[in-house]
Amino acid sequence: MARETEVKFLEVDHKELKSRILDEGGKKVFEGPVVAEYFNGLPGKKHLTIRLRTKGDIVELATKQRRKNKYEERNVRDCNELQVEVSDFDEMRQILLRLGLKSLRTVTKDRVAYVLGQAKIDADRITDPEGVPPFAEVEAARVKTIRSTSKLLGLDWSERKGWSTRGLLEHYGVL
């Protein structure tokens, strides 16, 4: 089981972010559409997210369960994540529905993903639903790395959000 620790920064200028990442020696590792469909969790499983998504030509199924710990107080999203590649989005979707899960929402975004040192940075623009300004996610194994990478990129640590995609959509009133 992997641990996912990340923060979001709202209303980010992606052009400036790209320039800073590349100037610091970062590398672009992905550019393209990401379509994620979210399903309701299972009974008795609090804070469990089930996501089926396409990222370019790759199809991934993931579960994320929020960890309740000191990071939550510090506005950092900290989850246990299980993720596997699957061969067929539509077939996997039908399996989830047959298991009794219900589709909650689909989110489409344009993403440019980078790696800088030990951090991953996603520059995202949600295209469906509309109404969410461009934002960035910074993810790393340690909060210290997320903080130092954010600072290096000129992102104001005091402005970080530990939100899920749902929290982001709720913030902008599009959910």
C-alpha positions as CSV (number, residue, x, y, z in Angstrom):
1,M,0.0,0.0,0.0
2,A,1.4,3.4,-1.0
3,R,1.0,6.5,1.0
4,E,0.0,9.7,-0.9
5,T,0.9,13.0,0.7
6,E,0.0,16.1,-1.3
7,V,-1.2,19.7,-1.2
8,K,-3.0,21.9,-3.7
9,F,-2.4,25.5,-4.6
10,L,-5.3,27.4,-6.2
11,E,-5.3,29.8,-9.1
12,V,-1.8,29.0,-10.3
13,D,-0.2,30.5,-13.4
14,H,0.8,27.3,-15.2
15,K,3.1,29.1,-17.6
16,E,5.1,30.6,-14.7
17,L,5.0,27.3,-12.9
18,K,6.4,25.4,-15.9
19,S,9.2,27.9,-16.3
20,R,10.2,27.6,-12.6
21,I,10.1,23.8,-12.7
22,L,12.2,23.5,-15.8
23,D,14.7,26.2,-14.6
24,E,15.2,24.1,-11.4
25,G,16.0,21.0,-13.5
26,G,12.6,19.4,-13.4
27,K,11.3,17.2,-16.2
28,K,7.9,16.9,-17.8
29,V,6.7,13.3,-17.5
30,F,3.1,13.5,-18.9
31,E,0.9,15.9,-20.8
32,G,-2.7,15.1,-21.8
33,P,-6.2,14.5,-20.7
34,V,-7.2,12.8,-17.5
35,V,-10.7,11.6,-17.1
36,A,-11.7,10.3,-13.6
37,E,-14.9,8.7,-12.5
38,Y,-15.6,8.5,-8.8
39,F,-17.7,5.9,-7.1
40,N,-19.3,5.7,-3.7
41,G,-17.3,4.0,-1.0
42,L,-18.3,0.7,0.7
43,P,-20.5,0.5,3.8
44,G,-18.4,0.8,6.9
45,K,-15.4,2.3,5.1
46,K,-15.2,5.9,6.1
47,H,-13.4,8.4,3.9
48,L,-12.8,5.8,1.2
49,T,-12.6,7.0,-2.4
50,I,-12.8,4.7,-5.4
51,R,-11.6,6.2,-8.7
52,L,-11.4,4.8,-12.2
53,R,-9.5,7.0,-14.6
54,T,-7.7,7.3,-17.9
55,K,-4.5,9.2,-18.1
56,G,-3.6,9.4,-21.7
57,D,-3.7,5.7,-22.8
58,I,-3.4,4.3,-19.3
59,V,-6.4,3.1,-17.3
60,E,-6.0,3.0,-13.5
61,L,-8.3,1.9,-10.7
62,A,-7.5,3.3,-7.3
63,T,-8.8,3.4,-3.7
64,K,-7.8,6.2,-1.4
65,Q,-8.5,6.2,2.3
66,R,-7.7,9.4,4.2
67,R,-5.4,8.9,7.1
68,K,-6.4,10.8,10.2
69,N,-3.3,12.2,11.7
70,K,-1.3,15.4,12.4
71,Y,-1.2,16.3,8.7
72,E,-4.9,17.0,8.5
73,E,-4.5,19.8,11.0
74,R,-1.7,21.2,8.8
75,N,-3.8,21.4,5.6
76,V,-2.0,18.4,4.0
77,R,-3.8,15.6,2.3
78,D,-2.5,12.2,3.5
79,C,-4.0,9.0,2.2
80,N,-3.3,5.3,1.9
81,E,-3.6,4.5,-1.8
82,L,-3.9,1.3,-3.7
83,Q,-3.7,1.6,-7.5
84,V,-3.5,-0.8,-10.4
85,E,-3.5,-0.5,-14.1
86,V,-6.4,-2.2,-15.8
87,S,-6.8,-2.9,-19.5
88,D,-10.3,-1.6,-20.2
89,F,-12.1,1.4,-18.7
90,D,-15.6,0.4,-19.8
91,E,-15.3,-3.2,-18.6
92,M,-13.9,-2.1,-15.2
93,R,-16.7,0.5,-14.9
94,Q,-19.2,-2.3,-15.5
95,I,-17.6,-4.5,-12.9
96,L,-17.8,-1.7,-10.3
97,L,-21.4,-1.0,-11.1
98,R,-22.2,-4.8,-10.9
99,L,-20.6,-4.8,-7.5
100,G,-23.2,-2.3,-6.4
101,L,-21.1,0.8,-6.5
102,K,-22.7,4.0,-7.8
103,S,-21.0,6.6,-10.0
104,L,-20.9,9.9,-8.2
105,R,-19.2,12.2,-10.7
106,T,-16.8,12.4,-13.6
107,V,-14.1,15.0,-13.7
108,T,-12.1,15.8,-16.9
109,K,-8.9,17.8,-16.7
110,D,-5.9,18.7,-18.8
111,R,-2.8,17.8,-16.9
112,V,0.9,18.5,-17.3
113,A,2.9,16.4,-14.8
114,Y,6.5,17.1,-13.8
115,V,9.1,15.5,-11.5
116,L,11.5,17.8,-9.6
117,G,13.8,16.0,-7.3
118,Q,11.7,13.8,-5.0
119,A,8.5,15.6,-5.7
120,K,5.8,15.3,-8.3
121,I,4.0,18.4,-9.5
122,D,0.7,18.3,-11.5
123,A,-0.5,21.5,-13.3
124,D,-4.2,20.8,-13.7
125,R,-7.0,22.6,-15.4
126,I,-10.5,21.0,-14.9
127,T,-12.5,21.3,-18.1
128,D,-15.6,19.4,-17.0
129,P,-17.3,20.6,-14.8
130,E,-16.4,24.1,-15.7
131,G,-15.7,26.8,-13.2
132,V,-12.5,25.8,-11.5
133,P,-9.4,28.0,-12.1
134,P,-6.0,26.3,-12.9
135,F,-4.4,24.8,-9.9
136,A,-1.3,22.7,-9.0
137,E,-0.7,19.7,-6.8
138,V,2.7,19.0,-5.2
139,E,3.2,15.5,-3.9
140,A,6.1,13.8,-2.2
141,A,6.7,11.1,0.4
142,R,7.6,13.7,3.1
143,V,5.8,17.0,4.0
144,K,9.3,18.6,4.3
145,T,9.9,17.8,0.7
146,I,6.5,19.2,-0.4
147,R,7.2,22.4,1.6
148,S,10.7,22.9,0.2
149,T,9.6,22.2,-3.4
150,S,6.7,24.6,-3.1
151,K,8.9,27.3,-1.8
152,L,11.4,26.6,-4.6
153,L,8.6,27.1,-7.1
154,G,7.3,30.3,-5.5
155,L,4.1,28.8,-4.2
156,D,3.0,30.3,-0.9
157,W,2.9,27.5,1.7
158,S,0.4,29.4,3.8
159,E,-2.0,29.2,0.8
160,R,-1.9,25.4,0.5
161,K,-5.0,23.2,0.6
162,G,-5.3,19.6,1.8
163,W,-8.4,19.1,-0.3
164,S,-9.6,16.2,-2.4
165,T,-11.0,16.8,-5.8
166,R,-14.4,16.9,-4.2
167,G,-13.3,19.6,-1.8
168,L,-11.9,21.6,-4.7
169,L,-15.2,21.3,-6.6
170,E,-17.2,22.3,-3.5
171,H,-15.0,25.3,-2.9
172,Y,-15.8,26.7,-6.4
173,G,-19.5,25.7,-6.1
174,V,-19.5,23.3,-9.1
175,L,-20.4,20.1,-7.2
